[in-house]
Amino acid sequence: MPFNLVIGSRCNKACDYCFTRGLERGASNWMPLPVVDRLCGMLADAGVNYAGVTGGEPTLHPQFGRIAEAILSYGLDIHLKSNGIWPDSIERLVSEIDPQRISFLLGVLPREDYRAKEWEKLRSILRRIPSAKCTLGITILSPMFCFDHIVDLASEFGIGQVRWALAHPSTNDRNTPNSSVSISDYALYADRLVDMSEALFAVGARTVGDHSSILCMWNVEQERRLDLIGSTQITTCEPTVDFLPDGKAAYCLPLAGLFSLDANSYDSLDMVVAYFDKISRALRSCKLPFSQCETCESYPGICHGGCFAHKSLENATAYTNSWTTQSDSNRVLELRHDLEVRRQNQDRCYLTMVTEKGRKEAEFIATEDYHRLLQYFDGNTTIGEIQSRIMADCRLSKEETTKILDKFLLISWSYETLAEYQN
């Protein structure tokens, strides 16, 4: 699962398809350095190799240089996702970073959307950065999109890979939604995408579909042509965890309006991954875009029916909301019967999910505090009653207890260590 730091939502362009629409765009929405430090430490502790850095246009961040420094100091490489229209100072700064420690995904707009100086700036950037570390990206809105300028850039600067995406919808602002391509129209784009892939192949570049294609958008002849040139189409939706400027973790920017974790609700990357893995499993059961998806042998293993943001998510929160003290005060939960508790040391214990056949299914290393709270969930006591007991036992206020219990319930829901009590 990739991870991005969305260090700000301000941008020097205004693309209709941008899925950061709905995020605050003011100067106050820059990611502060302490948040960068916390997130980088978390990524490094989890053994992650690199951090994606994106926006908005990330190079506009007034402390971009210090952010790059911080990321590298944690042993993380930088994958910079940008439109390539950088301030001069950033162009110099980036060129001084060890080329082995930084890679680039530069989103290229339609040629007519550039002013002359912006186009020259993009070309200047491409001259400066190593072509082997650069991928060009194109987000597509029209079935008759132009790609000649992409081919020209790839040819002139020796770019070996171009990543394309059909514009995804966004859940961030329902009142003024971004422009996107309906999944029912994907097949209308297929011929043009094949033409672009072949033109790029002729100048030494291969194309990769960015988690947005579906198998049934291609006919047999189109698939044959793509296979001949080794073009890759990714037909499984594998969202990226995007950390927003305030530290909130979102399950991919297009879904940030529906699924996110408050910065104070997680202490480790493992927790974030567990939460969004469970969200992902739930989303795969949402209404699929086409009736034939239900019987398609490629779903859900090879094709996910398109980006999750296309699905009917209006009722998704009904089964993707975790338990909370307030909304579930009458709910009775208990330790899962297939959960084996093994103490590791004084501070930690293993909670291991074991199948009926005795095969280990998953393992969660719990803190002593978590294990202590787990004892209250005996299958006889409601969450509301447990809250009252903890207030009495630990002499805590209702507000303090709610905060502790909500975090405990979020962890338990994500790792599935508790289950509904069955009579």
Beta strands, then each sheet from edge to edge (+ up, - down):
strand 1: 3-6
strand 2: 50-54
strand 3: 77-82
strand 4: 102-107
strand 5: 134-140
strand 6: 161-166
strand 7: 206-209
strand 8: 232-233
strand 9: 241-243
strand 10: 249-251
strand 11: 260-261
strand 12: 332-335
strand 13: 339-343
strand 14: 348-354
strand 15: 360-367
strand 16: 378-382
strand 17: 418-420
sheet 1: 8+ 7+ 6+ 5+ 4+ 3+ 2+ 1+ 9+ 10- 11+
sheet 2: 16+ 12- 17+
sheet 3: 13+ 14- 15+
end
